[in-house]
Amino acid sequence: MRLRPGLDPKASDEPIFDALIAARERFGDKEILEDQDRKPLTYTGLIRAAFVLGRKIAGLTEPAERVAILLPSSMGVVVTFYGLHAFGRVPVMLNFTSGEANIKAAIKAAGVKRILSAKRFVSQAKLDDLMTELATVAEIVWLDDLRGTIGLQDKLFGLMAGFMPKRFRTPTKASDPGVVLFTSGSFGAPKGVVLSQGNLVANCRQINTHIPLDPDWVMFNPLPTFHCFGLTGGVLLPLLQGLKAFQYPSPLHAKQITELLPQVGASILFATDTFLNQYARVAGPDDFSTLKFVVAGAERVRDETRHLFNTKFGGVLLLEGYGATEAAPVVAVNHPERNRPGTVGQMLPGMEWRLDPVPGILEGGRLYLRGPNVMKGYLSPDDPEAIDPLEGGWHDTGDICALDDEAYVTILGRVKRFAKIGGEMVSLTAVEGLAAAVWPEGRHAVVSIPDSRKGEKLVLVTDQKDAESGRLSEWARDHGAPDLAVPKKILKVKELPVLGTGKTDYVAIQKLAEAKD
């Protein structure tokens, strides 16, 4: 067991709304939040808006009630999130891209009675049918209608609350729930994660301790807030550290995003490899000119993406990081002055870790984490009010990792992402790397399916039109890779299934491979 020191022991002692108030005191009443409507809010503007809207929501809900939010990245979702916290309610962030069945399961698991959404968003995103279905299991509260009821008395309340927020907000503790999120479900059914307010605040402090952020910078966030990377990295981190947080509603709009980056003076861009690769392909030479660095997380960064950034944009720094929803989410990230491509950077200050051996896997071990950012536990599948706590406070990441003496982390694969072929353990992640070496411009995913002769066999699912096993075998021979690591079956698809977060959807790919067997 090891610990990376350097974090203030009080980093997780502050409730999330109080941390926002403290940020205003520290950084002054500056513009702090903006979206594509280009009507920025100052700290005071955000605090007032949160009190006014939160008061309306409080009139419809119970203290400490879990209230679902179904909104895109925008000023609206940030105001709603803080509005719930101002009155002691708990936000539950719903992934509107995960499908009706998963959303209903999340609503049931969290004990949600009400969903906050906006008619404008639902109409633009073509989610009308989905909302009709969700209305059968929870009450839909339209924020558009709620805002229409705001009168002079409400505005005067917001004005006073903006001056003396600690007198008006509902007192909470850092140990109280801060948010309920759901894991991406890339390897199975999503699980409900309860992060405390202290978990979220601590993770922001850990990141800023590791990479001190300049309050004059602008954070550009195209990631959804139902994804912890988008919520903590794209919203809470900049707001609590004095940076302007620019929210964009969809990571899919590559051309619009790359054109906006220089217009808003973006300093940092958070995204996944899938989206960064798309942005790099469509961006002009000057579109990334204001960026100090780009942070990639949630999935492995491909060599092709790194090459695009190194050659096309004058060496804009691409920093790879690593996280888990259960850790609020950032666990490790490369530093602009200590960037080691191929790793996901150093463990953040305050993180404890251990590596448990895995039978059949010789390098690295199964990573367990403990720290001020690690969740309270998972929602119990049997009782929405119950939380299944972590044994000894340790979270099992399910990742096979190696760490060096300086706490740099190398991800070797997931426990579930190994196949046993002829008695040998084969990393599916490594096999994907083999395919990427042969066809660097393609996107590839490898899964395993049962095989009567060798136990399991590998299936490569790829968008590479000319992919064939002979090329893989040839590369493996030339580079000393074992023949066991060469998929003999290849499925070609127009595009690989991805989740709303941009991560590869291995559940869908597994079903595809099994159906084609």
DAQUI-V979403 format. One record per backbone hydrogen bond with DSSP energy under -0.5 kcal/mol. CO is the residue of the C=O (numbers start at 1). NH is the residue of the N-H. Records with the same first field share a line. If there is no record, write none. Layout:
CO = NH, NH
//
This chain:
2 = 353
3 = 5
4 = 350
8 = 11
10 = 13
15 = 19
16 = 20
17 = 21
18 = 22
19 = 23
20 = 24
21 = 25
22 = 26
23 = 27
24 = 28
28 = 30
30 = 43
32 = 245
33 = 41
34 = 247
35 = 38
41 = 32, 33
42 = 46
43 = 47
44 = 48
45 = 49
46 = 50
47 = 51
48 = 52
49 = 53
50 = 54
51 = 55
52 = 56
53 = 57
54 = 58
55 = 59
57 = 60, 61
58 = 61
62 = 65
65 = 67, 90
66 = 113
67 = 92
68 = 116
69 = 94
74 = 78
75 = 79
76 = 80
77 = 81
78 = 82
79 = 83
80 = 84
81 = 85
82 = 86
83 = 87
84 = 87, 89
85 = 88
86 = 170
88 = 64
89 = 91
90 = 67
91 = 93, 180
92 = 69, 94
94 = 96
95 = 98
99 = 103
100 = 104
101 = 105
102 = 106
103 = 107
104 = 108
105 = 109
106 = 110
107 = 111, 112
108 = 111
113 = 139
114 = 68
115 = 117, 141
116 = 70
117 = 143
118 = 122
119 = 123
120 = 124
121 = 125
122 = 127
123 = 126
127 = 131
128 = 132
129 = 133
130 = 134
131 = 135
133 = 136
134 = 137, 138
139 = 115, 141
140 = 142
141 = 117, 143
142 = 146
143 = 147
144 = 148
145 = 149
146 = 149
147 = 150
151 = 155
152 = 156
153 = 157
154 = 158
155 = 159
156 = 160
157 = 161
158 = 162
159 = 163
160 = 163, 164
164 = 167, 168
165 = 168, 169
173 = 176
174 = 198
176 = 197
178 = 91
179 = 181, 195
180 = 93
181 = 193
185 = 188
186 = 506, 507
191 = 183
192 = 379
193 = 181, 195
194 = 376, 377
195 = 178, 179
196 = 200
197 = 201
198 = 202
199 = 203
200 = 204
201 = 205
202 = 206
203 = 207
204 = 208
205 = 209
206 = 210
207 = 211
213 = 215
214 = 217
217 = 244
218 = 220, 267, 268
219 = 221, 246
220 = 222, 270
221 = 248
224 = 227
227 = 230, 231
228 = 232, 233
229 = 233, 234
231 = 235, 236
232 = 237
235 = 239
236 = 240
237 = 241
238 = 242, 243
239 = 242
244 = 219, 246
245 = 34, 247
246 = 221
247 = 36
250 = 253
252 = 254
253 = 257
254 = 258
255 = 259
256 = 260
257 = 261
258 = 262
259 = 263
260 = 264
261 = 266
262 = 265
267 = 292, 293
268 = 220
269 = 295
270 = 222
271 = 297
272 = 276
273 = 277
274 = 278
275 = 279
276 = 280
277 = 281
278 = 282
279 = 283
284 = 287
286 = 289
288 = 291
292 = 317
293 = 269
294 = 296, 319
295 = 271
296 = 321
300 = 302
302 = 306
303 = 307
304 = 308
305 = 309
306 = 310
307 = 311
308 = 312, 313
309 = 313, 315, 316
317 = 294, 319
318 = 320
319 = 296
320 = 334
322 = 331, 332
324 = 327, 329
325 = 328
326 = 375
329 = 324
331 = 348
332 = 322
333 = 346
335 = 338
338 = 335
339 = 341
340 = 343
345 = 409
346 = 333
348 = 351
351 = 4
352 = 370
353 = 2
354 = 356, 368
356 = 366
358 = 361
360 = 362
361 = 358
365 = 401
366 = 356
367 = 397, 398
368 = 354
369 = 395
370 = 352
371 = 374
376 = 390
377 = 194
378 = 388
380 = 383
383 = 380, 386
386 = 380
387 = 389
388 = 378
390 = 392, 393
391 = 394
394 = 396
395 = 369, 397
398 = 415
399 = 367, 401
400 = 412, 413
401 = 365
402 = 410
404 = 407
407 = 347
408 = 404
409 = 344
410 = 402, 412
413 = 400
414 = 417
415 = 418
417 = 428, 429
419 = 421, 426
420 = 422
421 = 424
424 = 421, 426
426 = 419, 428
427 = 431
428 = 432
429 = 433
430 = 434
431 = 435
432 = 436
433 = 437
434 = 438
435 = 439
439 = 442
443 = 463
445 = 461
447 = 459
449 = 457
451 = 455
454 = 422, 456
455 = 451
457 = 449
458 = 488, 489
459 = 447, 461
460 = 462, 491
461 = 445
462 = 493
463 = 465
464 = 467
468 = 471, 472
469 = 473
470 = 474
471 = 475
472 = 476
473 = 477
474 = 478
475 = 479
476 = 480, 481
477 = 480
482 = 485
483 = 486
485 = 487
489 = 460
490 = 492
491 = 462
497 = 505
499 = 502
503 = 499
504 = 506
505 = 509
506 = 510
507 = 511
508 = 512
509 = 513
510 = 514
511 = 515
512 = 516
513 = 517
514 = 517
//
